[in-house]
Amino acid sequence: MVLKFFDWSRANSPWGVHFCSGCCSLEVLALMGPRFDWERYGFMMTPSPRQADFIIVTGLVSRKVLPVLLRVYQQMPEPRYVFGMGACAGGGGPYWDSDFVAVDVSQYIPFDVFVAGCPPNPEATLEGFLRLKEIIMRDRENAAKRHPNRMEEIEY
């Protein structure tokens, strides 16, 4: 019973850290505005990854920035969840053939929820965040435990 209460409280006030590296981050800002007002759903942003429950990966991630993203991810406490959005984070977007782009970020950090689009509209993004709340509420294993990643291959 106590563990269910902890799951409920963690799911109804998730704190996130925003790793913004592209135009999809503007859609997250639209969620914070008065029209969608994601605070009424319990979402809050924190500047420090050490207090965050989830990380939002938006947009293009270059190979040069990938170690920074992995370091931010490793600083988050367990259980940690990953919310990916946009064509660039999922498959490189229009830059998929570049040598300087980490084409699929989910190979390094597995996404728990991914919202496709270029950029996805705020309604779809909000639906993805509500899905993330369901995953946290049910205390499911996060994707990092279910899927192997290539985090060890990156040199800092």
trRosetta pair geometry for C-beta under 8 A, 3 or more apart (Angstrom, degrees):
i j d omega theta_ij theta_ji phi_ij phi_ji
1 4 5.8 -52 -151 33 31 112
1 5 6.8 33 150 -19 62 102
2 5 5.6 -52 -155 32 36 114
2 6 6.6 36 149 -18 66 102
3 6 5.5 -50 -149 35 38 112
3 7 6.4 39 151 -19 66 102
3 139 7.6 13 157 -70 104 165
4 7 5.6 -50 -146 37 35 113
4 8 6.2 38 152 -21 65 105
5 8 5.6 -53 -147 36 32 113
5 9 6.3 26 157 -15 66 107
6 9 5.9 -55 -142 40 30 106
6 10 6.1 27 158 -16 65 109
7 10 5.9 -58 -142 40 27 108
7 11 6.1 23 159 -17 64 112
7 136 7.1 169 -166 147 76 67
7 137 5.8 96 153 -155 100 40
7 138 7.5 152 179 -13 138 3
7 139 4.7 -73 -113 -51 132 109
8 11 6.0 -62 -145 39 25 107
8 12 6.2 8 163 -8 64 115
8 137 6.6 44 -101 -135 49 88
9 12 6.1 -63 -138 43 27 101
9 13 6.6 -21 174 25 64 107
10 13 7.2 -87 -142 57 21 74
10 14 6.9 53 164 -85 63 74
10 53 6.6 153 -174 -119 95 144
10 136 5.8 -131 117 168 97 117
11 14 6.7 -9 -145 -47 28 102
11 42 8.0 60 129 100 48 154
11 133 5.1 99 -176 -168 91 75
11 134 7.7 77 -155 -79 131 14
11 136 4.1 163 -100 102 83 105
11 137 3.7 52 -105 -71 169 77
12 42 4.7 -142 172 -113 54 165
12 133 7.4 68 -84 -154 42 118
12 137 8.0 66 -42 -88 73 104
13 42 4.7 -108 -89 -174 46 107
13 44 6.9 6 -173 5 78 115
14 42 6.6 79 19 120 67 102
14 43 6.0 -17 70 -111 88 67
14 44 7.6 179 94 32 44 72
14 53 4.4 -109 -153 68 85 143
14 54 5.9 21 171 5 127 112
14 81 7.9 -37 -152 45 138 131
14 132 7.2 -96 48 124 174 112
14 133 6.7 -139 -8 -97 131 78
14 136 6.2 -171 -78 -30 126 173
15 44 5.1 -31 -109 77 74 95
15 45 7.2 111 -163 -138 72 11
15 46 4.6 35 173 -19 119 121
15 51 5.9 -35 108 130 152 88
15 52 5.3 -124 113 -123 91 50
15 53 5.2 111 51 3 65 93
15 54 7.8 163 88 28 41 71
16 43 6.5 -6 3 -164 117 98
16 44 7.3 159 21 83 72 44
16 45 5.8 -45 72 -108 80 61
16 46 7.1 157 69 20 28 82
16 52 5.7 55 -148 -153 22 107
16 53 6.6 -57 -75 57 58 77
16 54 4.7 -30 -108 74 93 86
16 55 6.7 152 -163 -98 83 22
16 56 5.6 51 168 -23 132 101
16 83 7.3 -25 -133 23 137 131
17 45 7.2 103 -105 -160 32 76
17 46 6.0 -53 -76 71 78 81
17 47 7.5 72 -123 -165 92 13
17 48 7.3 -93 -95 97 123 22
17 49 4.7 -35 -33 -94 169 70
17 52 4.0 -65 -20 -81 99 160
17 54 7.7 -168 27 95 66 44
17 55 5.2 -23 67 -110 91 76
17 56 7.3 -162 90 20 43 76
17 72 6.7 -149 119 175 143 118
17 76 7.2 -140 18 -87 132 113
18 25 6.7 100 172 -136 119 106
18 28 6.3 158 -130 127 129 159
18 45 6.0 -19 -18 -136 110 122
18 55 7.8 163 -92 -160 19 60
18 56 4.9 -14 -119 56 64 115
18 58 7.3 -6 -168 6 88 119
19 55 5.8 24 -7 180 112 107
19 56 6.5 -178 30 81 69 57
19 57 5.3 -9 70 -103 116 60
19 58 7.1 166 86 23 63 72
19 69 5.7 84 -168 -120 154 91
19 72 6.1 150 -84 87 122 158
20 24 7.9 -156 -139 79 81 74
20 25 3.4 54 -141 -100 117 149
20 28 7.3 -131 -93 42 113 138
20 56 7.7 12 -68 100 71 105
20 58 5.3 -8 -122 59 63 118
20 59 6.8 52 -170 22 56 126
21 25 7.5 125 22 -36 28 126
21 57 7.8 -14 23 -165 109 68
21 58 6.6 162 38 83 63 66
21 59 4.6 -157 85 86 67 112
21 60 5.7 -114 124 72 104 58
21 61 5.7 91 78 -86 158 62
21 62 7.9 -147 179 0 139 78
21 65 6.4 136 -118 129 145 162
22 25 6.4 139 70 -8 49 93
22 58 5.6 -142 54 132 90 78
22 59 1.5 174 26 -145 119 138
22 60 4.7 116 -76 12 124 73
22 86 6.2 160 90 148 138 170
22 88 5.4 160 -94 57 170 152
22 89 7.6 -146 26 -43 141 91
22 119 8.0 167 123 -90 104 114
23 26 5.8 -28 -176 12 61 114
23 59 6.1 128 26 -100 48 121
23 86 7.7 142 69 -125 73 141
23 119 5.5 -133 111 -48 93 127
24 27 5.5 -43 -167 26 57 114
24 28 7.1 59 140 -18 72 95
24 58 3.8 -149 88 -167 108 102
24 59 4.8 -167 25 -52 99 80
24 85 5.1 174 173 108 143 102
24 86 3.7 -102 -56 -61 148 132
24 88 7.4 -151 -13 37 122 109
24 89 7.4 -66 28 -10 156 118
24 119 4.3 168 -100 -132 69 117
24 120 6.9 39 -136 25 108 80
25 28 5.4 -45 -156 31 47 114
25 29 6.6 51 145 -20 68 99
25 58 4.5 144 -64 94 71 149
25 59 6.3 -48 -22 -14 90 126
26 29 5.3 -48 -152 34 40 115
26 30 6.7 47 147 -25 65 97
26 119 7.1 145 58 40 93 170
27 30 5.3 -43 -151 28 39 116
27 31 7.0 45 148 -21 61 96
27 58 7.7 -175 48 -139 97 136
27 85 7.3 -123 75 138 131 145
27 119 4.9 -163 -28 138 133 132
27 120 6.2 131 155 75 170 68
27 121 7.1 -163 -138 -156 127 18
27 122 5.5 -164 -168 -76 87 70
27 125 5.5 150 141 -31 117 156
28 31 5.6 -47 -159 27 39 115
28 32 7.0 37 146 -19 64 102
28 56 6.2 98 -104 152 150 158
28 58 6.3 -108 -19 -62 128 153
28 85 7.8 150 -58 53 101 151
28 125 6.8 -137 -85 174 60 151
29 32 5.6 -53 -154 32 40 112
29 33 7.0 53 147 -35 64 98
30 33 5.6 -43 -157 14 39 120
30 35 7.3 -27 177 56 83 118
30 36 6.5 68 135 11 74 131
30 122 4.6 -104 106 -80 122 133
31 36 4.7 -72 -137 95 51 141
31 38 4.5 31 156 -36 100 127
31 43 8.0 -8 139 77 124 148
31 122 5.4 176 -69 -150 77 104
31 125 6.0 -108 -60 105 132 124
31 126 6.0 166 -122 -74 115 91
31 129 7.5 112 -160 -14 155 152
32 36 7.7 14 0 73 15 102
32 37 7.8 39 -173 -114 26 31
32 38 6.0 -53 -89 28 47 107
32 39 7.6 60 -142 -31 66 93
32 45 7.8 -22 -98 -17 133 126
33 36 6.4 67 63 32 75 84
33 37 7.2 -75 99 -62 38 57
34 37 5.9 14 -149 -63 32 102
35 122 7.8 74 96 107 117 160
36 122 5.4 -125 -56 159 152 131
36 126 5.9 -140 -164 -73 128 138
37 40 5.1 41 125 0 107 109
38 41 5.3 -50 -165 37 61 112
38 43 4.5 -28 145 52 109 125
38 126 6.8 -149 -97 -115 102 95
38 129 6.8 -8 -144 110 126 168
39 42 7.4 79 -171 -63 40 8
39 43 6.5 -104 -92 64 39 67
39 44 6.8 58 -118 -82 85 72
41 126 7.7 159 -23 -158 162 96
41 129 6.9 91 116 120 151 122
41 130 6.9 -92 -156 -85 141 85
41 133 7.3 -116 167 -52 107 152
42 133 7.5 100 63 -112 124 132
43 129 6.3 -29 -67 -176 146 138
46 49 7.9 149 97 -80 107 22
46 51 4.8 -117 169 84 162 109
46 52 5.3 -157 57 -76 120 81
48 51 5.3 64 83 15 103 98
48 52 7.2 -164 99 -26 54 93
49 52 5.1 -55 -144 20 47 124
49 55 7.1 8 -126 -87 105 111
49 72 4.9 172 -63 -168 155 76
49 73 7.6 -103 -162 -74 145 17
49 75 4.3 86 94 91 124 111
49 76 4.9 -83 171 -69 97 77
50 75 5.7 -66 -69 158 73 98
50 76 7.2 -151 -96 -108 27 37
50 77 6.8 64 -165 -31 53 94
51 77 7.8 19 -108 6 22 115
52 55 6.4 75 133 -70 143 70
52 76 5.3 -63 73 -121 97 106
52 77 8.0 157 62 26 53 79
52 80 7.5 54 104 -131 87 99
53 76 7.9 118 -129 -169 8 118
53 79 7.8 25 -157 89 79 72
53 80 7.0 -176 -177 -123 37 54
53 81 6.4 10 145 26 77 102
53 136 7.0 33 163 -116 133 141
54 80 6.8 145 -100 -171 41 63
54 81 4.0 -33 -104 75 97 94
54 82 6.7 -179 -160 -79 83 19
54 83 5.5 52 162 -13 126 105
54 112 7.7 -92 -130 40 114 135
54 132 6.3 32 -100 179 165 140
55 72 6.7 121 -121 125 142 110
55 73 6.1 -88 2 -98 162 77
55 76 6.5 -113 -42 -55 111 152
55 80 7.1 23 -8 177 98 109
55 81 7.6 -179 22 90 63 51
55 82 5.6 -16 61 -116 92 68
55 83 7.0 -170 89 31 43 76
55 109 7.8 -44 74 166 134 151
56 83 4.8 -26 -106 76 67 109
56 84 8.0 157 -161 -88 49 27
56 85 7.1 -11 -168 11 92 112
57 61 7.0 -25 -169 -51 112 131
57 69 7.0 56 -114 -152 112 130
57 82 6.5 7 -5 -172 115 99
57 83 7.1 170 21 85 70 52
57 84 4.8 -18 65 -108 106 74
57 85 7.3 160 82 24 60 63
57 89 5.0 135 124 -139 102 139
57 105 5.8 -158 156 123 152 157
57 109 7.0 145 -47 81 151 134
57 111 7.6 -109 42 -96 124 101
58 84 8.0 167 -77 -155 41 47
58 85 5.4 -11 -107 66 78 98
58 86 5.7 87 -158 -4 63 134
58 89 6.5 -89 -140 -42 17 136
59 86 5.4 -1 -72 85 41 166
59 88 5.0 9 -167 71 43 138
59 89 6.2 50 47 -46 15 95
60 88 4.0 -73 -70 176 65 140
60 89 7.5 -124 -75 -60 22 58
60 92 7.7 50 -123 -150 86 45
60 93 6.4 -83 -79 29 93 131
60 95 6.2 40 -123 41 130 141
60 101 6.4 -66 -162 -134 102 110
61 65 5.7 -128 -161 85 70 112
61 66 5.7 92 154 -82 110 76
61 69 6.0 -10 -144 -31 133 156
61 88 7.5 141 1 140 64 99
61 89 6.6 65 -10 -113 106 70
61 101 7.4 104 78 -162 51 69
61 102 4.7 -37 99 51 99 118
61 105 5.2 78 31 -86 144 121
62 65 4.9 83 54 14 82 100
62 66 7.0 -120 97 -27 43 85
62 100 5.4 -13 -151 150 103 88
62 101 5.9 -65 -114 -104 58 50
62 102 6.7 116 174 -2 11 85
63 66 5.5 -32 -146 3 35 124
63 100 5.7 -119 18 -164 105 49
63 101 7.0 -98 -27 -64 83 2
63 102 5.5 137 -79 -53 59 83
64 67 8.0 -58 174 21 31 96
64 100 7.2 -6 -12 -169 98 96
65 68 5.3 -57 -167 39 60 116
65 69 6.2 62 139 -24 82 102
66 69 5.6 -53 -147 35 36 113
66 70 6.4 34 156 -17 67 105
66 102 4.8 114 -80 -52 128 146
66 105 7.8 -161 -118 -120 97 87
66 108 6.6 -172 -165 -68 113 179
66 154 6.3 -132 124 -126 109 138
67 70 5.6 -54 -145 39 35 112
67 71 6.3 38 155 -22 67 104
67 154 5.4 177 -93 164 81 122
67 155 7.3 -43 -96 89 133 39
67 156 5.1 148 -167 -113 130 64
68 71 5.7 -52 -148 35 32 112
68 72 6.5 33 153 -18 64 103
69 72 5.8 -54 -150 36 32 110
69 73 6.3 32 151 -19 64 107
69 105 7.5 -64 136 -148 160 120
69 108 7.7 80 98 110 119 136
69 109 7.0 -110 141 -15 111 141
70 73 5.4 -52 -146 37 34 114
70 74 6.2 32 156 -18 66 106
70 108 6.4 -84 -82 163 109 122
70 109 7.0 -162 -100 -56 70 110
70 151 5.8 153 -147 -140 124 92
70 154 5.6 140 6 75 167 156
70 156 8.0 -129 82 -84 118 97
71 74 5.8 -54 -144 38 31 109
71 75 6.5 33 155 -23 63 106
71 156 6.8 89 -69 -118 116 126
72 75 5.8 -57 -152 32 31 112
72 76 7.3 41 150 -33 61 97
73 76 6.0 -47 -163 12 37 114
73 80 7.1 139 -166 134 72 150
73 82 7.4 3 -124 -89 117 114
73 109 5.4 -133 -107 -109 163 134
73 151 8.0 -121 89 -116 133 129
74 151 7.7 132 -68 -170 110 138
76 80 4.1 95 116 -111 127 140
77 80 6.7 152 82 -61 38 100
79 136 8.0 166 95 -125 125 80
79 142 5.4 156 -175 -20 107 126
80 142 6.6 176 76 116 46 177
80 144 7.1 29 73 1 90 147
81 112 4.6 -42 -160 10 91 156
81 113 7.7 30 168 6 113 94
81 132 6.1 131 142 -158 146 107
81 135 6.8 130 -126 101 141 128
81 136 6.6 -82 -34 -73 153 98
81 142 5.3 -138 -95 -124 70 126
81 143 7.9 87 -140 15 66 91
82 109 5.3 163 -110 148 159 107
82 110 6.6 144 45 92 140 45
82 111 5.1 -111 105 -119 108 47
82 112 5.3 136 53 2 64 87
82 113 7.9 -174 97 35 55 62
82 142 7.7 106 7 180 80 118
82 143 6.7 -78 40 49 107 121
82 144 7.5 107 -8 -47 117 100
83 111 7.1 68 -134 -153 15 92
83 112 6.8 -41 -73 59 55 94
83 113 5.2 -7 -120 66 75 101
83 114 7.9 167 -166 -85 46 39
83 115 7.8 13 180 -1 89 101
83 128 6.6 119 -155 140 108 115
83 129 7.0 23 -133 -94 151 68
83 132 5.7 -32 -86 -79 114 148
84 89 4.7 -165 -166 130 101 134
84 90 6.3 124 141 -70 128 80
84 105 6.5 172 -121 77 131 121
84 106 6.5 -70 -30 -68 167 99
84 111 4.0 -66 6 -108 122 133
84 113 7.2 -179 33 93 66 52
84 114 4.5 -12 73 -111 103 83
84 115 7.4 -176 98 26 56 63
85 89 6.4 62 65 38 32 142
85 114 7.0 172 -81 -159 44 54
85 115 4.4 -1 -116 59 92 99
85 117 7.4 -18 -175 50 86 93
85 119 7.4 48 143 -162 106 88
85 120 5.6 -97 -167 23 107 127
85 125 6.1 27 -124 -113 152 100
85 128 6.9 152 -86 79 109 168
86 89 4.9 86 68 11 93 100
86 90 6.8 -177 91 0 49 93
86 93 7.0 -23 152 -70 94 123
86 115 7.7 32 -27 87 44 81
86 116 7.9 82 -138 -146 3 34
86 117 6.7 -59 -108 76 43 65
86 118 6.4 83 -156 -104 73 54
86 119 5.5 -32 -104 -125 98 75
86 120 6.6 -119 -74 -5 54 91
87 90 6.0 -70 -144 48 31 104
87 91 6.2 -48 -176 49 69 94
87 92 7.8 -41 144 72 78 35
87 93 4.1 104 108 -99 97 82
87 94 7.8 63 109 -22 129 63
87 116 6.8 56 -78 -160 69 75
87 117 6.9 -113 -37 98 87 20
87 118 4.2 -15 1 -76 126 104
88 91 7.7 -100 -132 61 13 51
88 92 6.3 -12 -146 -176 53 16
88 93 3.6 -28 -79 -15 68 129
88 94 7.9 -35 -86 23 90 65
88 95 6.9 32 -127 36 98 106
88 101 8.0 -101 -163 -162 91 127
88 118 7.7 104 -23 -118 79 93
89 105 5.1 -46 -166 21 73 133
89 106 7.9 84 150 -34 82 84
89 114 7.8 -160 104 -139 112 100
90 104 6.8 -5 172 -129 36 75
90 105 7.5 -60 -78 32 25 90
90 106 6.9 18 -128 -12 58 118
90 111 7.9 -29 -99 -18 84 156
90 114 5.9 99 -93 -170 117 132
90 116 6.4 -29 2 -105 166 80
91 96 6.0 -10 143 -101 81 121
91 103 6.4 -9 -172 169 43 83
91 104 5.9 4 -104 -88 47 85
92 95 5.4 -121 172 84 87 68
92 96 3.3 119 93 -99 132 64
92 97 7.7 128 139 -15 146 37
92 98 7.3 180 -168 34 120 90
92 101 5.2 98 -136 128 99 135
92 102 7.9 -160 -90 97 86 36
92 103 4.0 -31 -55 -139 122 69
92 104 7.1 -54 -32 -52 87 56
93 96 6.6 -179 61 -46 31 84
93 118 6.3 129 -132 -115 107 120
95 98 4.6 -23 179 3 90 127
95 101 4.8 140 126 -60 113 160
96 101 7.1 -108 -112 90 22 142
96 103 5.6 66 -146 -135 71 105
98 101 4.4 77 74 -1 110 110
102 105 5.7 74 119 -85 118 70
102 108 6.9 -30 -174 -5 137 137
104 107 4.8 81 97 -15 101 104
105 108 5.9 -63 -168 42 53 103
105 109 6.1 -19 156 45 89 93
105 111 7.8 77 94 -51 94 103
106 109 6.8 -76 -120 79 36 54
106 110 5.5 53 -167 -125 81 44
106 111 4.8 -57 -106 -6 111 97
106 114 7.2 -32 -72 -77 136 138
107 149 6.9 127 155 -147 41 71
107 150 5.5 4 147 12 90 121
108 149 5.7 68 -169 -176 25 109
108 150 5.4 -64 -99 62 63 88
108 151 6.0 105 -167 -79 74 64
108 154 7.0 50 -138 -38 124 132
109 144 7.5 -31 -157 -90 63 101
109 149 6.4 40 -86 -138 27 148
109 151 7.4 73 -73 -78 66 105
110 143 3.8 -139 121 133 114 114
110 144 5.6 174 46 -79 108 49
110 146 7.3 -141 125 66 162 86
110 147 4.3 130 -96 66 155 127
110 149 5.8 -125 -26 -76 91 109
111 114 4.5 62 130 -60 154 99
111 143 6.2 19 85 48 27 168
112 132 6.4 90 106 -119 120 88
112 135 5.8 155 170 129 123 169
112 142 5.5 -58 -85 -153 123 83
112 143 4.7 -157 -82 -9 62 112
113 128 4.9 142 154 -172 127 92
113 129 7.7 163 100 -79 159 29
113 131 5.2 138 -118 94 134 115
113 132 4.8 -95 -4 -69 146 91
113 135 7.0 -151 -48 -5 106 144
114 128 7.6 -100 99 -138 12 133
115 120 4.5 -50 139 -20 110 175
115 124 5.4 139 -162 137 120 100
115 125 5.4 146 113 -99 173 58
115 127 7.7 127 -108 72 122 87
115 128 4.1 -82 -60 -53 118 153
116 120 6.5 120 94 -77 29 115
117 120 3.1 123 49 -81 136 65
117 121 6.8 -109 -176 -7 165 60
117 124 6.3 113 -22 80 147 153
120 124 4.5 -106 177 84 112 125
120 125 5.3 136 105 -56 116 88
120 128 7.8 46 126 -12 160 138
121 124 5.2 90 59 11 76 101
121 125 7.1 -144 98 -4 38 92
122 125 5.4 -57 -143 41 36 114
122 126 6.1 39 158 -22 69 104
123 126 5.8 -53 -149 35 28 110
123 127 6.5 30 151 -19 62 105
124 127 5.5 -52 -149 36 34 114
124 128 6.5 38 150 -20 64 103
125 128 5.5 -51 -152 34 34 114
125 129 6.6 35 150 -18 65 102
126 129 5.6 -50 -149 34 36 112
126 130 6.5 36 152 -17 65 102
127 130 5.7 -51 -148 36 33 111
127 131 6.5 39 149 -22 63 103
128 131 5.4 -50 -150 33 35 115
128 132 6.6 40 149 -21 64 100
129 132 5.4 -47 -151 31 37 115
129 133 6.7 43 148 -21 63 98
130 133 5.4 -44 -152 30 39 116
130 134 6.9 44 147 -20 63 98
131 134 5.6 -49 -155 31 37 114
131 135 6.7 38 147 -19 66 101
132 135 5.6 -50 -150 34 37 113
132 136 6.5 35 152 -16 66 104
133 136 5.7 -54 -147 39 33 110
133 137 6.1 36 153 -24 66 109
134 137 5.5 -54 -143 36 30 114
134 138 6.3 18 163 -9 66 108
135 138 6.4 -61 -145 42 25 101
135 140 5.3 -74 -159 42 74 118
135 142 7.5 87 154 -103 123 68
136 139 7.4 21 176 -76 36 45
141 145 4.5 -97 -178 72 114 128
141 146 5.6 124 112 -48 121 97
142 145 5.9 95 63 9 67 96
142 146 7.6 -146 106 1 36 96
143 146 5.5 -66 -144 45 42 108
143 147 5.6 -9 174 19 82 112
144 147 7.2 -70 -122 55 18 77
144 149 6.8 -33 -136 -20 74 130
150 153 4.7 -25 173 19 92 124
150 154 7.3 99 126 -28 82 89
151 154 6.3 -55 -166 20 42 110
